[in-house]
Amino acid sequence: MTNFSSQYGGAVALNTAIKVTGLTKAVTTDYGTFITNKSWNSSIFIVCLISVLLANIMTGIAACCTFLPFVLNMAGEGVSEAWQKRLYLGTLGVGIGTSFGFVSPFYFTPAYFCHHTGKVPQKKMVKYGIGSAIICMIILWLALCFYAPIIFDPDYKGIPVYQIGTAGTAETTTAAPPPP
């Protein structure tokens, strides 16, 4: 449990550092444009693809903690309205997509138990795991494009994000968000 919380703590620290140092603008205008300058369906597909790819070359938690701060900071000024209103779908794609690490036997994953306990060879795991990861990624992408907006935001108003505090202050206070 401690390892998981420290990794998520690292993701929170990375996200805070991106906001405090002004990298949010750089992510929005420079680094994230290969995702945000495309149509909404294409950009969410790229997010799902990167999430699944990262989950298969490192552990799922590390993949989530590495890619999630980047996605959280892609909805700045100058980005399409779809990203500003549907940022939650990108973050949902990262969260779910990073759990599709079927190929490599990382510690405490189903692939780990198949490889070490069941003695399944690594080549067989890769052969059958890639197909499963691709199928799951496509289903996730379709769900994020068509099904999730109907469930989470049927009026297409967007889900408001409230900043809890500003950098450099000892105490941070916020007002409660208005009731729906």
C-alpha positions in Angstrom: 0.0 0.0 0.0 2.8 2.4 0.8 4.4 1.9 -2.6 1.1 2.8 -4.4 0.5 5.9 -2.3 4.0 7.1 -2.8 3.7 6.7 -6.5 0.4 8.6 -6.6 2.0 11.2 -4.4 4.7 11.5 -7.0 2.1 12.1 -9.6 0.5 14.8 -7.5 3.9 16.4 -7.0 4.6 16.2 -10.7 1.2 17.8 -11.5 1.8 20.6 -9.0 5.3 21.2 -10.4 3.8 21.5 -13.9 1.3 24.1 -12.7 3.7 26.1 -10.5 6.6 26.3 -13.0 4.3 27.4 -15.8 4.7 24.2 -17.8 1.0 24.0 -18.3 1.2 26.6 -21.0 4.1 24.7 -22.6 2.1 21.5 -22.5 -0.9 23.2 -24.0 0.9 25.1 -26.8 3.9 22.9 -27.6 4.1 19.3 -26.2 0.4 18.4 -26.2 -0.5 19.7 -29.6 0.2 16.4 -31.3 -2.9 15.2 -29.4 -5.0 18.3 -29.0 -4.8 19.7 -32.6 -6.6 16.6 -34.0 -10.3 15.9 -34.0 -11.7 14.9 -30.6 -12.1 11.2 -31.6 -8.5 11.0 -32.9 -7.1 12.8 -29.9 -8.8 10.5 -27.4 -7.7 7.5 -29.4 -4.1 8.7 -29.1 -4.6 9.1 -25.3 -5.9 5.6 -25.1 -3.1 4.2 -27.3 -0.3 5.9 -25.2 -1.9 4.8 -22.0 -2.0 1.1 -23.1 1.4 1.3 -24.6 2.9 2.7 -21.3 1.1 0.1 -19.2 2.8 -2.6 -21.2 6.3 -1.3 -20.9 6.1 -0.3 -17.2 3.7 -1.0 -14.3 0.2 0.4 -14.6 0.6 2.7 -11.6 3.8 4.1 -13.0 2.2 4.6 -16.4 -0.8 6.4 -14.8 1.4 8.5 -12.6 3.6 9.4 -15.6 1.0 10.2 -18.2 -1.9 11.5 -16.1 -0.3 14.9 -15.1 0.4 15.5 -18.8 -3.2 14.9 -19.8 -4.5 16.9 -16.8 -2.6 20.0 -18.1 -3.6 19.7 -21.8 -6.9 21.8 -21.5 -5.4 25.2 -21.3 -5.9 28.3 -23.3 -5.8 28.0 -27.1 -7.0 24.4 -27.0 -10.2 23.2 -28.7 -13.4 23.6 -26.8 -13.8 19.8 -26.8 -10.7 19.4 -24.7 -11.7 22.1 -22.3 -15.1 20.6 -21.7 -14.2 16.9 -21.9 -10.9 16.8 -20.1 -12.4 14.3 -17.7 -12.7 11.8 -20.5 -9.0 12.1 -21.3 -8.2 11.5 -17.6 -10.7 8.6 -17.5 -9.0 7.1 -20.6 -5.6 7.3 -18.9 -6.9 5.8 -15.7 -8.6 2.8 -17.4 -6.1 2.4 -20.2 -3.2 2.0 -17.9 -4.8 -1.0 -16.4 -4.5 -2.9 -19.7 -1.0 -4.1 -19.1 -1.5 -7.7 -20.3 1.8 -8.3 -22.1 4.6 -8.0 -19.5 4.7 -9.8 -16.2 5.2 -6.9 -13.8 5.0 -7.6 -10.1 1.4 -8.5 -8.8 -0.3 -8.3 -12.2 -2.3 -11.2 -13.7 0.5 -11.7 -16.3 3.0 -12.0 -13.4 1.0 -14.8 -11.8 0.6 -16.6 -15.2 4.3 -16.3 -15.9 5.8 -17.2 -12.6 3.1 -19.5 -11.0 1.7 -21.1 -14.2 5.1 -21.0 -16.0 3.6 -19.5 -19.2 6.5 -18.5 -21.5 7.0 -14.8 -22.1 6.6 -15.1 -25.9 3.2 -16.7 -25.5 2.2 -14.0 -23.1 3.2 -11.3 -25.6 1.5 -13.1 -28.5 -1.9 -13.4 -26.7 -1.6 -10.3 -24.6 -1.2 -7.8 -27.5 -4.5 -8.9 -29.0 -6.3 -8.5 -25.7 -4.7 -5.1 -25.1 -5.7 -3.8 -28.6 -9.3 -5.1 -28.2 -9.7 -3.5 -24.8 -8.1 -0.2 -26.0 -10.6 0.0 -29.0 -13.6 -0.7 -26.7 -12.3 1.9 -24.3 -11.9 4.4 -27.1 -15.4 3.8 -28.4 -16.9 4.1 -24.9 -15.1 7.4 -24.3 -16.2 8.8 -27.6 -19.8 7.8 -27.7 -21.0 6.4 -24.4 -19.2 8.3 -21.6 -20.4 11.8 -22.7 -24.0 10.7 -22.5 -23.5 9.3 -19.0 -21.4 12.0 -17.5 -22.3 15.2 -19.4 -25.5 14.8 -21.4 -26.0 18.6 -21.7 -22.4 19.2 -23.0 -21.8 21.9 -20.4 -18.5 20.4 -19.3 -17.5 19.4 -15.8 -16.1 22.5 -14.0 -12.7 22.2 -12.5 -12.1 24.2 -9.3 -8.6 25.3 -8.4 -8.0 24.6 -4.7 -5.2 27.0 -4.1 -2.4 29.0 -5.6 1.3 28.3 -5.5 3.3 29.8 -2.7 0.5 30.3 -0.2 0.7 28.7 3.3 -3.1 28.1 3.5 -5.5 27.4 0.7 -9.2 27.8 1.0 -11.9 27.3 -1.6 -15.6 27.9 -1.7 -17.7 24.9 -2.2 -18.9 24.4 -5.8 -22.4 25.5 -6.5 -25.1 22.8 -6.3 -26.2 21.3 -9.6 
